[in-house]
Each structure stands twice: as structure tokens, then as C-alpha cells.
């Protein structure tokens, strides 16, 4: 007998399993929180669909037919398999997993966050790997949707984030200026007037023109436009240029400190009302329940309190 599954009520399989297990309509109804009449109706539907009595009343009570007994174990195994598939996920085991996580982010992420992140993964997930790609001005939403990218580390205020994506503010840093160590024109602090009059090296984060950055939008409101002598998209060439000139460069404090360790540069404090540098963490809701990504997301969030240690 052929049964068209499109027209078959799969709930009947649950009813069948309980009826055969209990061999009693009243007890089966109680187990499934149904009325006795509803369970009797389900039994009659099963009999009609399967063209078999399923349960027959005898002196020993209701007994399953030969066909019902043949179907009992396969149907129970199938229901258990469906339940495991729907409701249980294999937990992520970072110590033994070789999962690769793909992140699109800025140079700040690669220089400041990634080293500490990898130091942690080396301890707790030694076989996992991270592929870090530099983010551009256009958010790669299609890659997030396909699962080709797991996380995007964006800069607050530099890109429009579609409302369907999961986004949260993440790491914050203050802005400072860098100058070469021998620069005699600028002291340990720079005023807003001096900031406006000095020539800058502009870091084009995500490839954006300076008029679109969160800092330059704020400066525009102060009626200030930076005078830029050099525009570059990478921190290291900018820092190397700075070490040879009397220009000034504005960047997040943690990154600036790293550059002073390797080049003859020094920090210059900005006025206190300057805006903050803010990263946001972006992911796709399609993969929000993936145990591996839940675990890795927590590793990223934990970095917020580890950067200054």
C-alpha cells in the first residue's frame, strides 16, 4: 500500500507510538494530554490510513496486530531520531575542534585584539584557526548570509548596518595624536586650534574619505576641517611617514601605544571632548544558535576586558 506523505498527518505517528506502548486508549490519551474521544478518533484515522486494526480488544486487553508490532520499533526509532535532530545539538568542544573562524575587521582589530585573542585560543582551542580579512567600506552581507564570514568587526559610525543583522557595540578606545619623538612644535597636549592648524596624516579606515569618518563629522560641527598632507589606508606606512616628518596622526590609544614601542614616536593628548573610537561586532542571526559561534562570540566579548592587561 502506497501512502502519500504530503497528505499524511505525521502526528499520527506519535499517536501510534503511544497507543502501541500503552495498549490502552485512555492511558494513551492521558499521556498526550488529549481527551479519550480525541484519541479514539486518532486510532480510527490510523486504522483507515494503514488499512489495519492496529489494536484489537481481547480477553487480556487491547493487543497490537502483527503489522502494528512490525511497525512499532522502526517508528519509535524514527521519532527518537527526529527529536534528537530538532532539540539536541552536539556541544562545541574547543579543545579538540579544528574549526576555522572567519572575521572581517579593521587593522585595529588585527593589531590590538587579534594577538590577545590568538594567545587565548592557543591555550583553550589549540587546533582552531582564525582567518582575518581587512574590511572595506561595503559590508559583506552576502558572505555573512552564506556563512563564508562568521563575524564582522566594524567601526561605529562608518557604515550602515542592515537591521536584520545582529550588531552590538563592543570595544571602545580614546583617541590620541602621535608625533615623531623629536617634534618640537607640539608638546604633550594639543589644543583644538593647534590641531586644526597642523598638517595631518590621514588614515583612511575602511577606505572612506575623511569627510565621512566619525571624527571628521564631529570636527565639521566644530567648523574644523583637517589639513591632510598624506592619506593612507594602512597604519604602518602612516607611522613610518610620521617618524620622518612633523605631521600629526590621530588614532586609537591602544594602537598608538603599540606604535611607540617599535618606532621613535610619542603620544600627544587631545582635548577631553573628542569623540571615542568604537568597534561593533556584527553577525548573522541565521547562525546565532551554532554552538561553535556562540563559544567564539564569547571569546571575542571577553577580549574587551583583556586588552589593557
PyMOL commands that set and color helices and strands:
alter all, ss='L'
color gray80, all
select helices_A, chain A and resi 5-7+11-22+25-31+36-50+66-87+107-124+141-146+192-197+205-207+210-212+214-221+235-242+253-262+285-287+291-305
alter helices_A, ss='H'
color red, helices_A
select strands_A, chain A and resi 55-58+61-64+100-105+129-134+151-155+166-173+175-180+199-203+227-232+248-252+265-268+277-283
alter strands_A, ss='S'
color yellow, strands_A
deselect
rebuild
show_as cartoon
